[in-house]
Amino acid sequence: MDVVILLGAPGSGKGTVCTRVAEAVGYRHLSTGDRLREAVKAGTAVGREARPYIERGDLVPDEVMIRIVAEAMTSEAPELRRFILDGFPRTDAQALLLQQRLRDEGGRICAVILLEAPRDVLIERLAGRRVCRDCGATYHVVNIPPKHEGQCDACGGELVQRPDDNEATVRNRLEVYERQTASLIEFYERAGGLRRVDSARPLDVMVSEIRDLIVAGVS
């Protein structure tokens, strides 16, 4: 099992970058945020546990995140267990639990990449994000606007702002991220494998740089 960890604050572009990079290197994009939202929408047990934290913009407890990640990883056939983790780990405890699981599975971490951008850029990105209520496609009122305001290009569904993307919640999410994940960045820096990428640059530039970092880590 090969794992790439992509770190970054909300709005740093992890989801978009992961999708593009995963296609380029043949890995599976595992978005814990998407998995959690699916569980909340479906009203599953883990979704009911996570809902209050997501709506407040707080981090979901470690035990819930571990369950989501473990189920996703083991659902794939062994030959397909190559993942880019988007949104996990977020705490030292999660990082240690992930290391233990990879040791048990004979897996490894090939690269740890941190996406960085100024706070004002992150707030503008998140507060302007819109999501299709029907198919989940993502847009931005400035950077990636739909052809018709409020309507999804792909399916015609209504575009809405997620509850956790309003500006007040965005600011809280960033404060929570900075407060609770600063030590995680230090954790991977001490391990000697952390690489920093400027996420305020064009997407194609970022994707190319991250692809090269992953290839170098695997070889």
C-alpha positions in Angstrom: 0.0 0.0 0.0 1.5 3.3 -1.1 0.2 6.5 0.4 0.7 10.2 -0.4 -0.4 12.7 2.3 -1.6 16.1 1.0 -1.9 18.7 3.8 -3.3 22.2 3.6 -5.8 24.6 5.1 -9.4 24.6 3.9 -9.4 26.5 0.6 -5.8 25.6 -0.3 -7.0 23.5 -3.2 -6.5 20.0 -1.9 -9.5 18.5 -3.5 -8.9 19.9 -7.0 -5.2 19.2 -6.9 -5.7 15.6 -5.6 -8.1 14.8 -8.4 -5.7 16.0 -11.1 -2.6 14.5 -9.5 -4.3 11.1 -8.9 -5.2 10.9 -12.6 -1.6 11.7 -13.5 0.1 9.1 -11.3 -2.5 6.4 -11.2 -3.4 6.7 -7.5 -6.9 6.7 -5.8 -8.0 10.1 -4.5 -9.4 9.5 -1.0 -11.2 12.6 0.2 -12.3 12.1 3.8 -14.3 15.3 3.6 -16.4 13.9 0.7 -16.8 10.5 2.5 -18.0 12.3 5.6 -20.5 14.5 3.7 -21.8 11.4 2.0 -22.3 9.7 5.4 -24.1 12.8 6.8 -26.4 13.0 3.8 -27.2 9.3 4.0 -27.8 9.5 7.8 -25.4 6.7 8.6 -24.1 6.1 12.2 -20.8 7.8 11.4 -22.6 10.6 9.6 -24.8 11.3 12.6 -21.7 11.4 14.8 -19.9 13.8 12.4 -22.8 16.2 11.6 -22.5 18.6 14.6 -18.7 19.0 14.1 -19.0 19.7 10.4 -21.8 22.3 10.8 -19.7 24.2 13.4 -16.6 24.0 11.3 -14.8 21.9 14.0 -12.5 19.0 13.4 -14.3 15.6 13.5 -12.9 13.3 16.3 -10.0 11.0 15.5 -12.0 7.8 16.0 -14.6 8.8 13.4 -11.9 9.8 10.9 -10.0 6.5 11.4 -13.1 4.5 10.7 -13.8 6.4 7.4 -10.2 6.0 6.2 -9.8 2.4 7.2 -13.0 1.4 5.5 -12.0 3.2 2.3 -8.5 1.7 2.1 -9.6 -1.9 2.7 -12.5 -1.7 0.3 -10.0 -1.6 -2.7 -8.3 -4.7 -4.1 -4.7 -5.1 -2.8 -3.2 -4.2 -6.2 -5.2 -0.9 -6.3 -4.2 0.3 -2.8 -2.3 3.4 -3.8 -3.9 6.5 -2.3 -3.6 10.3 -2.1 -5.1 11.3 1.2 -7.0 14.6 1.1 -8.0 15.8 4.6 -6.3 13.1 6.6 -4.4 13.0 9.0 -5.2 16.3 10.7 -3.8 15.5 14.2 -0.7 13.9 15.6 -2.9 11.1 16.9 -4.3 10.4 13.5 -0.8 10.5 12.0 0.4 7.9 14.5 -2.6 5.7 13.9 -2.0 5.9 10.2 1.6 4.9 10.6 0.6 1.9 12.7 -2.0 0.8 10.1 0.5 1.1 7.3 3.0 -1.0 9.2 0.4 -3.6 9.8 -0.5 -3.6 6.1 3.1 -3.5 4.8 2.4 -0.1 3.4 4.5 3.1 3.3 4.2 6.9 3.0 5.8 8.0 -0.3 5.4 11.7 0.2 4.0 14.4 2.5 3.1 17.6 0.7 1.9 20.8 2.3 -0.2 23.3 0.2 0.3 26.9 1.4 -1.6 30.1 0.6 -2.2 33.5 2.4 -5.3 33.6 4.7 -7.1 36.2 2.6 -6.8 33.9 -0.5 -8.2 31.0 1.5 -11.2 33.0 2.7 -12.0 34.3 -0.8 -11.8 30.8 -2.3 -14.1 29.2 0.3 -16.7 31.9 0.7 -17.1 32.0 -3.1 -17.4 28.2 -3.6 -20.7 26.8 -4.9 -21.7 23.1 -5.1 -24.3 21.4 -7.2 -27.1 20.1 -5.0 -27.6 17.2 -7.4 -24.3 16.0 -8.8 -21.8 17.6 -6.4 -19.8 19.5 -9.1 -17.9 22.4 -7.7 -17.7 26.0 -8.9 -16.5 29.4 -7.7 -18.4 32.7 -8.2 -15.1 34.4 -9.5 -12.6 31.7 -10.4 -14.8 29.0 -11.9 -18.2 30.5 -12.6 -21.0 28.4 -14.2 -22.2 29.3 -17.7 -25.6 30.3 -16.1 -25.7 31.8 -12.7 -26.9 29.4 -10.0 -27.1 26.5 -12.4 -24.7 23.5 -12.8 -23.1 23.2 -16.3 -23.0 19.4 -16.0 -26.6 18.5 -14.9 -28.6 21.7 -14.6 -28.9 21.3 -10.9 -29.1 24.2 -8.4 -25.8 25.6 -7.1 -25.7 26.2 -3.4 -23.3 27.4 -0.8 -22.4 24.6 1.7 -23.2 25.5 5.3 -19.6 25.3 6.3 -18.6 27.8 3.5 -20.2 30.9 4.8 -17.6 33.5 5.8 -18.0 33.2 9.6 -17.7 29.5 9.5 -14.7 29.7 7.1 -12.8 31.9 9.5 -13.5 29.5 12.4 -12.4 26.6 10.2 -9.1 28.3 9.5 -8.5 29.1 13.1 -9.3 25.5 14.1 -6.9 24.3 11.4 -4.1 26.5 12.5 -4.6 25.7 16.1 -4.9 22.0 15.9 -2.7 21.0 12.9 0.4 23.2 13.4 1.9 20.3 15.4 1.1 17.9 12.7 3.2 19.9 10.2 6.0 19.9 12.7 5.6 16.1 13.1 6.2 15.5 9.4 9.0 18.2 9.3 10.8 16.3 12.1 10.5 13.1 10.1 12.3 14.9 7.2 9.8 14.2 4.4 7.6 17.3 4.3 7.6 19.3 1.0 5.9 22.7 0.7 4.1 23.8 -2.4 2.8 27.4 -3.1 -1.0 26.8 -3.8 -1.6 30.4 -4.9 0.0 29.6 -8.3 -1.8 28.3 -11.4 -3.2 24.8 -11.0 -1.2 23.2 -13.8 2.1 24.4 -12.2 1.1 22.9 -8.9 0.0 19.6 -10.4 3.3 19.3 -12.3 5.4 20.0 -9.2 3.4 17.6 -7.0 3.5 14.8 -9.6 7.3 15.1 -9.7 7.5 15.0 -5.9 5.4 11.8 -5.8 7.4 10.1 -8.6 10.6 10.9 -6.8 9.2 9.5 -3.5 8.1 6.2 -5.1 11.3 5.6 -7.0 
